[in-house]
Amino acid sequence: MENESLLKELQALKESVRELRAEADIRRIMARYMLLCDIPLPEQGLDMAGRISEIVGLFSKDACWEGVGVYYDNQFGASFGHEQIARHFERFFQPKDPAMIFNCHYLTCEQIHVHGDTADGQWVHFQPWIFDDGSSVLRSSRLNNMFRCVDEVWKIARYRSENLFAAPLPSNWATNVPATSVLMKP
């Protein structure tokens, strides 16, 4: 009886550690995704194709990236699978006029729920967009994402973003915006 109880406790402990590891992996995936979407890119040595490849590599092969709600349906729509997700990011990072010179992602209100080899997570997301003409906007969205463990590696299975607001900021409110990042140089 005592051995049986000990085995149950050990199994419960193993499950708790597995869940904590999954949460940590998911947290790292989200942080990596956000870093790779920042402008200027803080990671050195990645060209645009490398950046997009790194982003797409965070997703399962059958993943969906979608913008939902009145504002994001029309702006982003849905992309399914690696190829469409790569095209989505190619369009996003294409030069535009005015050019985006700064975009930094901030995540808050994290909730991660692990269910075996799947998980879901919710966040609130803020990001200032600064353009080369001095204009800026502060954007916020709510994220409701799904994750799946694929060959022992957690991947984003669905990235769903819903706009909360987009607020123009005063022109030239930000000073000292770096043209490049030197943070992660060797």
MDTraj code that builds the backbone (N, CA, C; nanometers):
import mdtraj as md
import numpy as np

residues = "MET GLU ASN GLU SER LEU LEU LYS GLU LEU GLN ALA LEU LYS GLU SER VAL ARG GLU LEU ARG ALA GLU ALA ASP ILE ARG ARG ILE MET ALA ARG TYR MET LEU LEU CYS ASP ILE PRO LEU PRO GLU GLN GLY LEU ASP MET ALA GLY ARG ILE SER GLU ILE VAL GLY LEU PHE SER LYS ASP ALA CYS TRP GLU GLY VAL GLY VAL TYR TYR ASP ASN GLN PHE GLY ALA SER PHE GLY HIS GLU GLN ILE ALA ARG HIS PHE GLU ARG PHE PHE GLN PRO LYS ASP PRO ALA MET ILE PHE ASN CYS HIS TYR LEU THR CYS GLU GLN ILE HIS VAL HIS GLY ASP THR ALA ASP GLY GLN TRP VAL HIS PHE GLN PRO TRP ILE PHE ASP ASP GLY SER SER VAL LEU ARG SER SER ARG LEU ASN ASN MET PHE ARG CYS VAL ASP GLU VAL TRP LYS ILE ALA ARG TYR ARG SER GLU ASN LEU PHE ALA ALA PRO LEU PRO SER ASN TRP ALA THR ASN VAL PRO ALA THR SER VAL LEU MET LYS PRO".split()
xyz = np.array([
    [0.0815, -0.1187, 0.0000],
    [0.0000, 0.0000, 0.0000],
    [0.0865, 0.1259, 0.0000],
    [0.1926, 0.1248, 0.0817],
    [0.2792, 0.2398, 0.0908],
    [0.3521, 0.2642, -0.0408],
    [0.3974, 0.1563, -0.1072],
    [0.4642, 0.1686, -0.2370],
    [0.3693, 0.2262, -0.3414],
    [0.2451, 0.1832, -0.3386],
    [0.1445, 0.2317, -0.4325],
    [0.1218, 0.3821, -0.4135],
    [0.1139, 0.4250, -0.2903],
    [0.0965, 0.5662, -0.2582],
    [0.2175, 0.6472, -0.3035],
    [0.3349, 0.5936, -0.2821],
    [0.4577, 0.6604, -0.3235],
    [0.4644, 0.6723, -0.4760],
    [0.4240, 0.5667, -0.5455],
    [0.4220, 0.5698, -0.6923],
    [0.3238, 0.6755, -0.7437],
    [0.2093, 0.6884, -0.6804],
    [0.1110, 0.7903, -0.7192],
    [0.1670, 0.9301, -0.6975],
    [0.2333, 0.9492, -0.5846],
    [0.2943, 1.0784, -0.5567],
    [0.4035, 1.1106, -0.6577],
    [0.4838, 1.0104, -0.6917],
    [0.5897, 1.0289, -0.7896],
    [0.5313, 1.0642, -0.9266],
    [0.4252, 0.9949, -0.9653],
    [0.3599, 1.0231, -1.0929],
    [0.3022, 1.1653, -1.0947],
    [0.2401, 1.2055, -0.9842],
    [0.1848, 1.3410, -0.9750],
    [0.2965, 1.4448, -0.9852],
    [0.4092, 1.4169, -0.9221],
    [0.5233, 1.5074, -0.9284],
    [0.5767, 1.5165, -1.0715],
    [0.5870, 1.4024, -1.1393],
    [0.6331, 1.4013, -1.2783],
    [0.5397, 1.4831, -1.3668],
    [0.4109, 1.4714, -1.3464],
    [0.3128, 1.5476, -1.4242],
    [0.3255, 1.6974, -1.3967],
    [0.3482, 1.7324, -1.2711],
    [0.3656, 1.8736, -1.2361],
    [0.4893, 1.9314, -1.3030],
    [0.5990, 1.8585, -1.3013],
    [0.7229, 1.9040, -1.3652],
    [0.7019, 1.9155, -1.5157],
    [0.6347, 1.8179, -1.5759],
    [0.6065, 1.8222, -1.7204],
    [0.5241, 1.9461, -1.7547],
    [0.4241, 1.9769, -1.6738],
    [0.3395, 2.0940, -1.6983],
    [0.4191, 2.2232, -1.6826],
    [0.5025, 2.2309, -1.5798],
    [0.5851, 2.3501, -1.5601],
    [0.6843, 2.3703, -1.6749],
    [0.7412, 2.2603, -1.7228],
    [0.8334, 2.2690, -1.8373],
    [0.7591, 2.3154, -1.9619],
    [0.6390, 2.2635, -1.9826],
    [0.5586, 2.3054, -2.0980],
    [0.5285, 2.4549, -2.0905],
    [0.4875, 2.5022, -1.9740],
    [0.4597, 2.6452, -1.9568],
    [0.5838, 2.7279, -1.9873],
    [0.6995, 2.6847, -1.9375],
    [0.8245, 2.7580, -1.9619],
    [0.8591, 2.7578, -2.1106],
    [0.8416, 2.6442, -2.1776],
    [0.8693, 2.6366, -2.3214],
    [0.7761, 2.7297, -2.3996],
    [0.6495, 2.7306, -2.3640],
    [0.5518, 2.8164, -2.4314],
    [0.5854, 2.9634, -2.4085],
    [0.6238, 2.9955, -2.2891],
    [0.6644, 3.1325, -2.2566],
    [0.7842, 3.1730, -2.3435],
    [0.8815, 3.0823, -2.3586],
    [0.9989, 3.1105, -2.4414],
    [0.9604, 3.1249, -2.5889],
    [0.8677, 3.0416, -2.6361],
    [0.8216, 3.0519, -2.7754],
    [0.7607, 3.1894, -2.7997],
    [0.6746, 3.2329, -2.7093],
    [0.6094, 3.3623, -2.7267],
    [0.7114, 3.4765, -2.7212],
    [0.8057, 3.4686, -2.6306],
    [0.9084, 3.5721, -2.6214],
    [0.9945, 3.5735, -2.7480],
    [1.0287, 3.4571, -2.7994],
    [1.1084, 3.4477, -2.9228],
    [1.0320, 3.5054, -3.0411],
    [0.9040, 3.4701, -3.0516],
    [0.8196, 3.5218, -3.1582],
    [0.8176, 3.6753, -3.1536],
    [0.7938, 3.7303, -3.0357],
    [0.7847, 3.8755, -3.0223],
    [0.9183, 3.9421, -3.0567],
    [1.0283, 3.8865, -3.0103],
    [1.1602, 3.9420, -3.0418],
    [1.1838, 3.9419, -3.1921],
    [1.1489, 3.8329, -3.2593],
    [1.1706, 3.8227, -3.4036],
    [1.0831, 3.9200, -3.4822],
    [0.9742, 3.9656, -3.4232],
    [0.8860, 4.0625, -3.4894],
    [0.9233, 4.2066, -3.4581],
    [1.0165, 4.2290, -3.3651],
    [1.0574, 4.3652, -3.3297],
    [1.1353, 4.4311, -3.4439],
    [1.1249, 4.5628, -3.4493],
    [1.1995, 4.6437, -3.5461],
    [1.2660, 4.7555, -3.4671],
    [1.3981, 4.7740, -3.4779],
    [1.4899, 4.6886, -3.5511],
    [1.5073, 4.5539, -3.4806],
    [1.5384, 4.4539, -3.5577],
    [1.5563, 4.3192, -3.5038],
    [1.6779, 4.3166, -3.4110],
    [1.6565, 4.2791, -3.2817],
    [1.7696, 4.2774, -3.1886],
    [1.8698, 4.1655, -3.2148],
    [1.8320, 4.0639, -3.2889],
    [1.9218, 3.9508, -3.3124],
    [2.0063, 3.9756, -3.4363],
    [2.1363, 3.9686, -3.4207],
    [2.2288, 3.9947, -3.5303],
    [2.2409, 3.8718, -3.6201],
    [2.2763, 3.8965, -3.7462],
    [2.3089, 3.7883, -3.8380],
    [2.1904, 3.7272, -3.9105],
    [2.0706, 3.7833, -3.8951],
    [1.9546, 3.7317, -3.9677],
    [1.9139, 3.8309, -4.0750],
    [1.9089, 3.7838, -4.1995],
    [1.8493, 3.8666, -4.3031],
    [1.6981, 3.8438, -4.2989],
    [1.6250, 3.9062, -4.3891],
    [1.4795, 3.8960, -4.3856],
    [1.4331, 3.7508, -4.4027],
    [1.4933, 3.6775, -4.4945],
    [1.4549, 3.5375, -4.5149],
    [1.4829, 3.4549, -4.3895],
    [1.5956, 3.4811, -4.3245],
    [1.6294, 3.4102, -4.2007],
    [1.5328, 3.4434, -4.0889],
    [1.4952, 3.5704, -4.0786],
    [1.3987, 3.6124, -3.9770],
    [1.2657, 3.5411, -3.9971],
    [1.2173, 3.5406, -4.1192],
    [1.0878, 3.4777, -4.1477],
    [1.0961, 3.3271, -4.1249],
    [1.2072, 3.2668, -4.1631],
    [1.2259, 3.1233, -4.1392],
    [1.2232, 3.0909, -3.9899],
    [1.2886, 3.1747, -3.9098],
    [1.2876, 3.1547, -3.7642],
    [1.1456, 3.1680, -3.7079],
    [1.0711, 3.2676, -3.7561],
    [0.9329, 3.2847, -3.7099],
    [0.8496, 3.1630, -3.7468],
    [0.8542, 3.1241, -3.8725],
    [0.7736, 3.0107, -3.9206],
    [0.8105, 2.8832, -3.8455],
    [0.9377, 2.8670, -3.8095],
    [0.9827, 2.7487, -3.7369],
    [0.9208, 2.7346, -3.5984],
    [0.8623, 2.8414, -3.5463],
    [0.7949, 2.8351, -3.4160],
    [0.6549, 2.7740, -3.4265],
    [0.6046, 2.7587, -3.5487],
    [0.4690, 2.7105, -3.5726],
    [0.4686, 2.5645, -3.6147],
    [0.3610, 2.4930, -3.5785],
    [0.3412, 2.3577, -3.6303],
    [0.3124, 2.3681, -3.7800],
    [0.3339, 2.2604, -3.8542],
    [0.3173, 2.2639, -4.0001],
    [0.1757, 2.2993, -4.0421],
    [0.0772, 2.2655, -3.9608],
    [-0.0626, 2.2931, -3.9954],
    [-0.1190, 2.4123, -3.9189],
    [-0.0321, 2.4969, -3.8675],
    [-0.0732, 2.6091, -3.7826],
    [-0.1557, 2.7120, -3.8598],
    [-0.2251, 2.7928, -3.7825],
    [-0.3012, 2.9051, -3.8353],
    [-0.2571, 3.0322, -3.7634],
    [-0.2292, 3.1372, -3.8408],
    [-0.2053, 3.2712, -3.7862],
    [-0.3229, 3.3559, -3.8318],
    [-0.3961, 3.4145, -3.7367],
    [-0.5128, 3.4922, -3.7789],
    [-0.5334, 3.6169, -3.6959],
    [-0.5780, 3.7203, -3.7659],
    [-0.6255, 3.8419, -3.7033],
    [-0.7775, 3.8352, -3.7066],
    [-0.8409, 3.8514, -3.5918],
    [-0.9867, 3.8383, -3.5846],
    [-1.0496, 3.9671, -3.5324],
    [-1.1793, 3.9772, -3.5506],
    [-1.2518, 4.0958, -3.5061],
    [-1.2659, 4.1959, -3.6192],
    [-1.3465, 4.2949, -3.5963],
    [-1.3796, 4.3929, -3.6992],
    [-1.2543, 4.4554, -3.7607],
    [-1.1595, 4.4948, -3.6795],
    [-1.0418, 4.5658, -3.7288],
    [-0.9398, 4.4713, -3.7926],
    [-0.9100, 4.3596, -3.7286],
    [-0.8045, 4.2709, -3.7769],
    [-0.8485, 4.1762, -3.8879],
    [-0.9784, 4.1431, -3.8984],
    [-1.0245, 4.0597, -4.0096],
    [-0.9813, 4.1203, -4.1422],
    [-1.0042, 4.2494, -4.1561],
    [-0.9739, 4.3175, -4.2819],
    [-0.8252, 4.3467, -4.2979],
    [-0.7557, 4.3647, -4.1876],
    [-0.6144, 4.4002, -4.1972],
    [-0.5250, 4.2779, -4.2158],
    [-0.5532, 4.1698, -4.1438],
    [-0.4629, 4.0550, -4.1451],
    [-0.5254, 3.9271, -4.2011],
    [-0.6524, 3.8998, -4.1728],
    [-0.7135, 3.7754, -4.2181],
    [-0.6486, 3.6544, -4.1542],
    [-0.6528, 3.5410, -4.2260],
    [-0.5983, 3.4155, -4.1727],
    [-0.4979, 3.3556, -4.2712],
    [-0.3940, 3.2966, -4.2166],
    [-0.2921, 3.2256, -4.2944],
    [-0.2789, 3.0864, -4.2357],
    [-0.2784, 2.9845, -4.3231],
    [-0.2748, 2.8451, -4.2793],
    [-0.1498, 2.7759, -4.3319],
    [-0.0773, 2.7093, -4.2430],
    [0.0420, 2.6344, -4.2814],
    [0.1645, 2.7237, -4.2971],
    [0.2789, 2.6598, -4.3016],
    [0.4058, 2.7329, -4.3060],
    [0.4160, 2.8282, -4.4248],
    [0.3748, 2.7834, -4.5424],
    [0.3916, 2.8668, -4.6617],
    [0.3090, 2.9952, -4.6528],
    [0.1825, 2.9840, -4.6130],
    [0.0996, 3.1043, -4.6027],
    [0.1465, 3.1957, -4.4886],
    [0.1895, 3.1363, -4.3791],
    [0.2396, 3.2177, -4.2679],
    [0.3654, 3.2934, -4.3110],
    [0.4530, 3.2272, -4.3870],
    [0.5729, 3.2959, -4.4388],
    [0.5321, 3.4119, -4.5290],
    [0.4338, 3.3920, -4.6163],
    [0.3865, 3.4998, -4.7050],
    [0.3293, 3.6165, -4.6239],
    [0.2560, 3.5831, -4.5174],
    [0.2007, 3.6876, -4.4303],
    [0.3129, 3.7777, -4.3779],
    [0.4201, 3.7165, -4.3290],
    [0.5306, 3.7956, -4.2730],
    [0.6118, 3.8652, -4.3814],
    [0.6227, 3.8064, -4.4978],
    [0.6881, 3.8763, -4.6086],
    [0.6131, 4.0052, -4.6411],
    [0.4798, 3.9992, -4.6446],
    [0.3994, 4.1198, -4.6701],
    [0.4166, 4.2204, -4.5563],
    [0.4140, 4.1709, -4.4325],
    [0.4241, 4.2619, -4.3183],
    [0.5573, 4.3377, -4.3185],
    [0.6667, 4.2664, -4.3476],
    [0.7994, 4.3271, -4.3396],
    [0.8410, 4.3985, -4.4687],
    [0.7584, 4.3947, -4.5740],
    [0.7918, 4.4667, -4.6971],
    [0.8032, 4.6156, -4.6699],
    [0.8981, 4.6814, -4.7347],
    [0.9099, 4.8265, -4.7159],
    [0.7801, 4.8975, -4.7563],
    [0.7416, 4.9941, -4.6756],
    [0.6215, 5.0733, -4.7004],
    [0.6564, 5.2202, -4.6820],
    [0.5669, 5.3052, -4.7221],
    [0.5856, 5.4480, -4.7024],
    [0.4678, 5.5014, -4.6232],
    [0.4869, 5.5525, -4.5040],
    [0.6157, 5.5700, -4.4373],
    [0.6709, 5.4360, -4.3872],
    [0.8008, 5.4291, -4.3718],
    [0.8672, 5.3067, -4.3261],
    [0.8581, 5.2951, -4.1748],
    [0.8280, 5.1745, -4.1284],
    [0.8298, 5.1495, -3.9845],
    [0.9752, 5.1398, -3.9404],
    [1.0138, 5.2213, -3.8441],
    [1.1521, 5.2190, -3.7965],
    [1.1635, 5.1611, -3.6558],
    [1.0490, 5.1450, -3.5888],
    [1.0515, 5.0905, -3.4531],
    [0.9201, 5.0196, -3.4251],
    [0.9324, 4.9026, -3.3660],
    [0.8171, 4.8236, -3.3230],
    [0.8686, 4.7311, -3.2134],
    [0.8174, 4.7457, -3.0938],
    [0.8611, 4.6618, -2.9828],
    [0.7384, 4.6016, -2.9157],
    [0.7443, 4.4730, -2.8871],
    [0.6303, 4.3992, -2.8340],
    [0.6410, 4.3800, -2.6834],
    [0.5316, 4.4087, -2.6147],
    [0.5224, 4.3922, -2.4702],
    [0.4038, 4.3012, -2.4405],
    [0.4272, 4.1943, -2.3663],
    [0.3207, 4.0999, -2.3304],
    [0.2887, 4.1109, -2.1829],
    [0.1605, 4.0977, -2.1497],
    [0.1173, 4.1038, -2.0109],
    [-0.0060, 4.0151, -1.9934],
    [-0.0526, 4.0035, -1.8701],
    [-0.1750, 3.9277, -1.8362],
    [-0.1684, 3.7829, -1.8848],
    [-0.0542, 3.7207, -1.8682],
    [-0.0327, 3.5847, -1.9180],
    [-0.1176, 3.4811, -1.8455],
    [-0.1742, 3.3914, -1.9250],
    [-0.2406, 3.2709, -1.8738],
    [-0.2013, 3.1557, -1.9652],
    [-0.1467, 3.0498, -1.9103],
    [-0.1110, 2.9310, -1.9883],
    [-0.1761, 2.8114, -1.9216],
    [-0.2443, 2.7311, -2.0034],
    [-0.3118, 2.6104, -1.9527],
    [-0.2650, 2.4910, -2.0351],
    [-0.2006, 2.3960, -1.9701],
    [-0.1470, 2.2778, -2.0379],
    [-0.2450, 2.1626, -2.0213],
    [-0.2714, 2.0947, -2.1334],
    [-0.3622, 1.9794, -2.1354],
    [-0.2910, 1.8636, -2.2060],
    [-0.1975, 1.8014, -2.1384],
    [-0.1223, 1.6924, -2.2012],
    [-0.0276, 1.7469, -2.3067],
    [-0.0500, 1.7074, -2.4334],
    [0.0350, 1.7517, -2.5441],
    [-0.0208, 1.8736, -2.6170],
    [-0.1230, 1.9357, -2.5600],
    [-0.1754, 2.0605, -2.6146],
    [-0.1829, 2.1627, -2.5016],
    [-0.1930, 2.2877, -2.5412],
    [-0.2036, 2.3947, -2.4415],
    [-0.2704, 2.5141, -2.5078],
    [-0.3230, 2.6028, -2.4249],
    [-0.3724, 2.7303, -2.4743],
    [-0.3140, 2.8394, -2.3864],
    [-0.3045, 2.9574, -2.4434],
    [-0.2503, 3.0700, -2.3693],
    [-0.3151, 3.1992, -2.4131],
    [-0.3308, 3.2881, -2.3178],
    [-0.3891, 3.4190, -2.3454],
    [-0.2951, 3.5261, -2.2899],
    [-0.2850, 3.6358, -2.3659],
    [-0.2030, 3.7499, -2.3274],
    [-0.2708, 3.8778, -2.3748],
    [-0.2314, 3.9887, -2.3149],
    [-0.2608, 4.1194, -2.3706],
    [-0.1272, 4.1719, -2.4214],
    [-0.1303, 4.2371, -2.5344],
    [-0.0115, 4.2704, -2.6095],
    [-0.0148, 4.4194, -2.6426],
    [0.0936, 4.4886, -2.6173],
    [0.1071, 4.6302, -2.6527],
    [0.2268, 4.6445, -2.7441],
    [0.2166, 4.7364, -2.8384],
    [0.3326, 4.7650, -2.9218],
    [0.3233, 4.9043, -2.9812],
    [0.4269, 4.9851, -2.9586],
    [0.4344, 5.1133, -3.0283],
    [0.4918, 5.0910, -3.1686],
    [0.4288, 5.1522, -3.2670],
    [0.4803, 5.1530, -3.4035],
    [0.5259, 5.2956, -3.4310],
    [0.6511, 5.3121, -3.4694],
    [0.7053, 5.4439, -3.5009],
    [0.7528, 5.4408, -3.6461],
    [0.7166, 5.5463, -3.7206],
    [0.7474, 5.5534, -3.8627],
    [0.8479, 5.6645, -3.8910],
    [0.9146, 5.6520, -4.0064],
    [1.0213, 5.7476, -4.0396],
    [0.9707, 5.8886, -4.0678],
    [0.8409, 5.9079, -4.0820],
    [0.7884, 6.0435, -4.1019],
    [0.7525, 6.1109, -3.9686],
    [0.7858, 6.0445, -3.8567],
    [0.7585, 6.0992, -3.7239],
    [0.6258, 6.0563, -3.6657],
    [0.5388, 5.9947, -3.7472],
    [0.4102, 5.9489, -3.6954],
    [0.4286, 5.8208, -3.6146],
    [0.3341, 5.7972, -3.5239],
    [0.3406, 5.6794, -3.4370],
    [0.2003, 5.6366, -3.3988],
    [0.1884, 5.5124, -3.3620],
    [0.0619, 5.4602, -3.3116],
    [0.0928, 5.3596, -3.2017],
    [0.0109, 5.3585, -3.0996],
    [0.0200, 5.2565, -2.9949],
    [-0.0919, 5.1572, -3.0210],
    [-0.0555, 5.0311, -3.0351],
    [-0.1533, 4.9262, -3.0650],
    [-0.1610, 4.8309, -2.9470],
    [-0.2793, 4.7760, -2.9278],
    [-0.2975, 4.6735, -2.8258],
    [-0.3901, 4.5675, -2.8810],
    [-0.3604, 4.4447, -2.8490],
    [-0.4453, 4.3334, -2.8914],
    [-0.4488, 4.2280, -2.7825],
    [-0.5490, 4.1447, -2.7916],
    [-0.5633, 4.0299, -2.7031],
    [-0.5270, 3.9071, -2.7851],
    [-0.4401, 3.8230, -2.7299],
    [-0.3969, 3.7009, -2.7976],
    [-0.4625, 3.5805, -2.7327],
    [-0.5089, 3.4885, -2.8153],
    [-0.5659, 3.3618, -2.7674],
    [-0.5049, 3.2529, -2.8545],
    [-0.3964, 3.1932, -2.8079],
    [-0.3158, 3.1017, -2.8882],
    [-0.3297, 2.9574, -2.8411],
    [-0.3070, 2.8668, -2.9357],
    [-0.3056, 2.7230, -2.9075],
    [-0.1643, 2.6717, -2.9374],
    [-0.1232, 2.5701, -2.8621],
    [0.0100, 2.5118, -2.8766],
    [-0.0027, 2.3607, -2.8814],
    [0.0939, 2.2969, -2.9466],
    [0.0964, 2.1512, -2.9547],
    [0.2407, 2.1045, -2.9418],
    [0.2600, 1.9972, -2.8686],
    [0.3927, 1.9376, -2.8562],
    [0.4126, 1.8429, -2.9751],
    [0.5121, 1.8748, -3.0589],
    [0.5403, 1.7977, -3.1792],
    [0.6815, 1.7413, -3.1657],
    [0.6918, 1.6110, -3.1591],
    [0.8233, 1.5464, -3.1432],
    [0.9017, 1.6058, -3.0270],
    [0.8334, 1.6210, -2.9124],
    [0.8935, 1.6707, -2.7878],
    [0.9263, 1.8198, -2.7896],
    [0.8798, 1.8921, -2.8926],
    [0.9052, 2.0358, -2.9021],
    [0.7707, 2.1077, -2.9114],
    [0.7508, 2.2065, -2.8265],
    [0.6265, 2.2840, -2.8302],
    [0.6291, 2.3795, -2.9478],
    [0.5156, 2.3870, -3.0182],
    [0.4991, 2.4735, -3.1348],
    [0.3680, 2.5505, -3.1214],
    [0.3605, 2.6646, -3.1877],
    [0.2353, 2.7388, -3.1954],
    [0.1464, 2.6683, -3.2974],
    [0.0281, 2.6269, -3.2558],
    [-0.0668, 2.5624, -3.3469],
    [-0.1682, 2.6633, -3.4012],
    [-0.1970, 2.7645, -3.3224],
    [-0.2851, 2.8723, -3.3683],
    [-0.2435, 3.0002, -3.2967],
    [-0.2225, 3.1044, -3.3748],
    [-0.1950, 3.2370, -3.3218],
    [-0.3152, 3.3226, -3.3598],
    [-0.3887, 3.3680, -3.2616],
    [-0.5100, 3.4471, -3.2872],
    [-0.4993, 3.5792, -3.2133],
    [-0.5098, 3.6878, -3.2896],
    [-0.4944, 3.8223, -3.2358],
    [-0.6205, 3.9027, -3.2652],
    [-0.6726, 3.9686, -3.1619],
    [-0.7892, 4.0550, -3.1771],
    [-0.7519, 4.1953, -3.1313],
    [-0.7743, 4.2929, -3.2174],
    [-0.7424, 4.4315, -3.1852],
    [-0.8241, 4.4797, -3.0661],
    [-0.7584, 4.5441, -2.9712],
    [-0.8273, 4.6124, -2.8624],
    [-0.8374, 4.7616, -2.8932],
    [-0.7247, 4.8207, -2.9384],
    [-0.7274, 4.9596, -2.9830],
    [-0.6017, 4.9904, -3.0617],
    [-0.6114, 5.0947, -3.1415],
    [-0.4965, 5.1546, -3.2079],
    [-0.5096, 5.3038, -3.1843],
    [-0.4127, 5.3628, -3.1165],
    [-0.4208, 5.5038, -3.0776],
    [-0.3035, 5.5804, -3.1358],
    [-0.3317, 5.6833, -3.2148],
    [-0.2224, 5.7661, -3.2642],
    [-0.1515, 5.8346, -3.1477],
    [-0.0219, 5.8444, -3.1601],
    [0.0591, 5.9146, -3.0609],
    [0.1049, 6.0472, -3.1208],
    [0.1407, 6.1436, -3.0383],
    [0.1893, 6.2708, -3.0928],
    [0.3114, 6.2488, -3.1825],
    [0.3207, 6.3255, -3.2895],
    [0.4354, 6.3142, -3.3794],
    [0.5646, 6.3379, -3.3030],
    [0.6633, 6.2592, -3.3376],
    [0.7989, 6.2707, -3.2815],
    [0.8036, 6.2634, -3.1289],
    [0.7120, 6.1908, -3.0679],
    [0.7115, 6.1771, -2.9218],
    [0.8321, 6.0983, -2.8734],
    [0.8807, 6.0061, -2.9552],
    [0.9946, 5.9231, -2.9142],
    [1.1230, 5.9824, -2.9705],
    [1.2232, 5.9918, -2.8861],
    [1.3533, 6.0388, -2.9305],
    [1.4536, 5.9256, -2.9145],
    [1.5645, 5.9371, -2.9824],
    [1.6719, 5.8380, -2.9715],
    [1.6275, 5.6989, -3.0128],
    [1.5489, 5.6874, -3.1190],
    [1.5076, 5.5569, -3.1706],
    [1.6245, 5.5000, -3.2505],
    [1.6755, 5.3817, -3.2116],
    [1.7927, 5.3264, -3.2799],
    [1.7591, 5.2763, -3.4196],
    [1.8494, 5.2995, -3.5145],
    [1.8320, 5.2480, -3.6504],
    [1.8631, 5.0990, -3.6576],
    [1.9519, 5.0544, -3.5708],
    [1.9852, 4.9123, -3.5603],
    [2.0021, 4.8808, -3.4130],
    [1.9963, 4.7533, -3.3826],
    [2.0178, 4.7099, -3.2452],
    [2.1566, 4.6473, -3.2335],
    [2.2249, 4.6780, -3.1260],
    [2.3556, 4.6182, -3.0994],
    [2.3490, 4.5265, -2.9776],
    [2.2295, 4.5098, -2.9244],
    [2.2119, 4.4363, -2.7998],
    [2.2689, 4.2952, -2.8041],
    [2.2431, 4.2224, -2.9115],
    [2.2807, 4.0810, -2.9143],
    [2.4036, 4.0560, -3.0007],
    [2.4841, 4.1590, -3.0225],
    [2.6109, 4.1384, -3.0953],
    [2.7061, 4.0583, -3.0073],
    [2.7881, 3.9757, -3.0696],
    [2.8844, 3.8964, -2.9899],
    [2.9860, 3.9829, -2.9198],
])
top = md.Topology()
chain = top.add_chain()
for i, resn in enumerate(residues, 1):
    res = top.add_residue(resn, chain, resSeq=i)
    for name in ("N", "CA", "C"):
        top.add_atom(name, md.element.get_by_symbol(name[0]), res)
traj = md.Trajectory(xyz[None], top)
